């Protein structure tokens, strides 16, 4: 029983190793570029939502 379990673990680890060889990791430049895009997008969205929120607060205060 343990022999079969150990063999299945070895097979699993061999398959994991084979799949990891197929993975293409991004280069440093691609990682920096993607991170920059995400940070800029987050800043723009936070500014946009801040403006919309301020407008809605102003609008509700005028109505009430």
N, C-alpha and C positions, 0 to 999 in steps of 0.2 A: 504494500500500500504506500509506504513512504517513498519507495523507489520510483513508483509511477508519479507521485506528486512532485518529487525532485526533478524528474525528467520533464514534466509539463512546465515547471518553473524555468528550467533551462531553455526549453523551446520558446517559451514566452519571451524571455530576455533576448534570445537570438533574433526573434522577429522584431522586437522593439529596436534593437541595434540596426537591423536592416532598414526599418522604416526611417530611423533618424538619419541614415546616410542619404535618403531621398529628399530630405528637407533642405530648402534653400533659404538660408538666413539673409536678412537684408544687410546691405553694406552700411558702414558708418554714415556715409553721406545720405543714404535713403532714410535711415533712422532719424537723423537730425532734421532732414526736410519734412518728414511726416510729423515729427514732434512740433516743429515750427508751425505747420499748418493747423494742427489741433489747438495750439496755444492761441494763435491769432483768431481762430474761429470762436474759441471760448470768450476771448476778450470782446470781440464784436457782438456776440450774442448777449453777453452781460450788459453791454452798453445799450443795445437795442431794447432789452427787457427793462432796463432801468428807465429809459425814456418813456416806454409804454406805461410802466407802472406810475411814473410821475404824472403823466397825462391823465390816467384814469383816476388817480387821487385828486387831481385838480378838478376834473369833471364831476366826480361824486360830491366834492365839497361845494361846488356851484349849485348842484341840484338840491342838496340838502340844506 
